[in-house]
Amino acid sequence: MEINRLFSLEGKVAIVTGAAGLIGEQIAQTLAYSGANVVLLDIELEKCIEIAFDLPTESIAIQADICSEESLINAKNEILEKFGRIDILINNAAINEKVENPIDVLESTKFENFPSEMFQQILNVNIIGTFNCCKIFGSVMINNCSGSIINIASTYGITAPDQSLYKDKDGNQLFYKSPAYPTSKGAVIAFTKYLAAYWGHNGVRVNTLSPGGVENGQNEYFIEKYSERTPLKRMADKSDYNGAIVFLASDASSYMTGANLVVDGGWTTW
Ligand SMILES: NC(=O)c1ccc[n+]([C@@H]2O[C@H](COP(=O)([O-])OP(=O)(O)OC[C@H]3O[C@@H](n4cnc5c(N)ncnc54)[C@H](O)[C@@H]3O)[C@@H](O)[C@H]2O)c1
């Protein structure tokens, strides 16, 4: 068999949630340049329209909230009307508190003060949103007895945040990475295994991709500390996950389900 064909997504229909975000845009481009028709789904419509416009395959933008089943059912109907099938689902949308944009100041990010409403909101998007998309879009896949679902987790679903990373040069804690994000990503990894086992006989594969931190305009001191803590001595480029996405989405990973593919520059090895 020609090896390139193994990785081809020609004729496939792929949904990317959170497609307007940093990694989502990359994923949408990667899938399209591998031949897939891409559905860019996000609450932010304008950015998805812009990205879709430049893609080489027939691709569309849909505004939907992954926390709303009604919104996702409307999206599903629109996709089926347009393409008639769903082959690939990338559950990428999440609330991701970033160093470059922390959700709140020091006091409120302390575990002892962390608002339960905030905890619930993050769990709702990151876990229930993933669950909703798998249920609504994955059900179309099982009817066709074929499909690949990739749930995006994080190194923080595997290891705890080292809060000293979030200190400035003088040792002052700037904020704390919240308890909600790692909890949600750990749940995504467990949920993936559940669904892989549950849908294995339906021909639908379900895997997790766990990325490490992407360099994206954080302060120099943070980048230096993160890189030092990483065996490959750098943060990720946003394109570093493209290969893993094509691998998991395509027939190249046809005997793989329930796995967690960790692409983190070695962060979780020590
Ligand atoms: N950026 C990193 O360093 C990093 C590292 C590890 C894992 N991840 C994971 O990768 C994924 C993408 O991260 P990112 O940095 O690109 O995030 P991002 O914040 O840039 O993008 C997230 C996107 O999700 C969308 N979204 C949020 N809530 C939504 C909802 N209810 N319905 C529909 N869309 C919604 C947002 O509008 C946004 O466009 C996330 O799952 C994140 O946890 C990111």
The ligand as an SDF file (V2000), in Angstrom:
LIG
                    3D

 44 48  0  0  0  0  0  0  0  0999 V2000
   -2.8210   26.3250   24.2230 N   0  0  0  0  0  0  0  0  0  0  0  0
   -2.1560   25.4230   24.9370 C   0  0  0  0  0  0  0  0  0  0  0  0
   -1.0030   25.6480   25.3440 O   0  0  0  0  0  0  0  0  0  0  0  0
   -2.7980   24.0930   25.2410 C   0  0  0  0  0  0  0  0  0  0  0  0
   -2.0270   23.1310   25.9080 C   0  0  0  0  0  0  0  0  0  0  0  0
   -2.6000   21.8970   26.1910 C   0  0  0  0  0  0  0  0  0  0  0  0
   -3.9060   21.6320   25.8270 C   0  0  0  0  0  0  0  0  0  0  0  0
   -4.6240   22.5930   25.1760 N   0  0  0  0  0  0  0  0  0  0  0  0
   -6.0050   22.2590   24.7910 C   0  0  0  0  0  0  0  0  0  0  0  0
   -6.1360   22.4680   23.4010 O   0  0  0  0  0  0  0  0  0  0  0  0
   -7.4610   22.9040   23.1110 C   0  0  0  0  0  0  0  0  0  0  0  0
   -7.4230   24.2280   22.3590 C   0  0  0  0  0  0  0  0  0  0  0  0
   -6.7260   25.1700   23.1510 O   0  0  0  0  0  0  0  0  0  0  0  0
   -6.4500   26.6470   22.6250 P   0  0  0  0  0  0  0  0  0  0  0  0
   -5.2540   27.1180   23.3350 O   0  0  0  0  0  0  0  0  0  0  0  0
   -6.4840   26.6730   21.1530 O   0  0  0  0  0  0  0  0  0  0  0  0
   -7.7230   27.3830   23.2350 O   0  0  0  0  0  0  0  0  0  0  0  0
   -8.4050   28.7660   22.7660 P   0  0  0  0  0  0  0  0  0  0  0  0
   -8.9100   29.4010   24.0120 O   0  0  0  0  0  0  0  0  0  0  0  0
   -7.4610   29.5390   21.8890 O   0  0  0  0  0  0  0  0  0  0  0  0
   -9.6160   28.2860   21.8730 O   0  0  0  0  0  0  0  0  0  0  0  0
  -10.7320   27.6480   22.4260 C   0  0  0  0  0  0  0  0  0  0  0  0
  -11.8910   27.8900   21.4800 C   0  0  0  0  0  0  0  0  0  0  0  0
  -13.0230   27.2130   22.0250 O   0  0  0  0  0  0  0  0  0  0  0  0
  -14.1530   28.0540   21.8250 C   0  0  0  0  0  0  0  0  0  0  0  0
  -15.2010   27.7130   22.8130 N   0  0  0  0  0  0  0  0  0  0  0  0
  -15.1430   27.9420   24.1550 C   0  0  0  0  0  0  0  0  0  0  0  0
  -16.3050   27.5710   24.7130 N   0  0  0  0  0  0  0  0  0  0  0  0
  -17.0960   27.0990   23.7150 C   0  0  0  0  0  0  0  0  0  0  0  0
  -18.4120   26.5860   23.6760 C   0  0  0  0  0  0  0  0  0  0  0  0
  -19.1650   26.4900   24.7780 N   0  0  0  0  0  0  0  0  0  0  0  0
  -18.9160   26.1810   22.4800 N   0  0  0  0  0  0  0  0  0  0  0  0
  -18.1680   26.2960   21.3440 C   0  0  0  0  0  0  0  0  0  0  0  0
  -16.9150   26.7810   21.3240 N   0  0  0  0  0  0  0  0  0  0  0  0
  -16.3860   27.1890   22.4960 C   0  0  0  0  0  0  0  0  0  0  0  0
  -13.6360   29.4640   22.0070 C   0  0  0  0  0  0  0  0  0  0  0  0
  -14.5050   30.4070   21.4050 O   0  0  0  0  0  0  0  0  0  0  0  0
  -12.2750   29.3690   21.3480 C   0  0  0  0  0  0  0  0  0  0  0  0
  -12.3220   29.7410   19.9840 O   0  0  0  0  0  0  0  0  0  0  0  0
   -8.1860   22.9940   24.4410 C   0  0  0  0  0  0  0  0  0  0  0  0
   -8.8920   21.8030   24.6690 O   0  0  0  0  0  0  0  0  0  0  0  0
   -7.0540   23.1400   25.4420 C   0  0  0  0  0  0  0  0  0  0  0  0
   -7.4170   22.7060   26.7120 O   0  0  0  0  0  0  0  0  0  0  0  0
   -4.1000   23.8210   24.8740 C   0  0  0  0  0  0  0  0  0  0  0  0
  1  2  1  0
  2  3  2  0
  2  4  1  0
  4  5  1  0
  4 44  2  0
  5  6  2  0
  6  7  1  0
  7  8  2  0
  8  9  1  0
  8 44  1  0
  9 10  1  0
  9 42  1  0
 10 11  1  0
 11 12  1  0
 11 40  1  0
 12 13  1  0
 13 14  1  0
 14 15  2  0
 14 16  1  0
 14 17  1  0
 17 18  1  0
 18 19  2  0
 18 20  1  0
 18 21  1  0
 21 22  1  0
 22 23  1  0
 23 24  1  0
 23 38  1  0
 24 25  1  0
 25 26  1  0
 25 36  1  0
 26 27  1  0
 26 35  1  0
 27 28  2  0
 28 29  1  0
 29 30  1  0
 29 35  2  0
 30 31  1  0
 30 32  2  0
 32 33  1  0
 33 34  2  0
 34 35  1  0
 36 37  1  0
 36 38  1  0
 38 39  1  0
 40 41  1  0
 40 42  1  0
 42 43  1  0
M  CHG  2   8   1  16  -1
M  END
$$$$
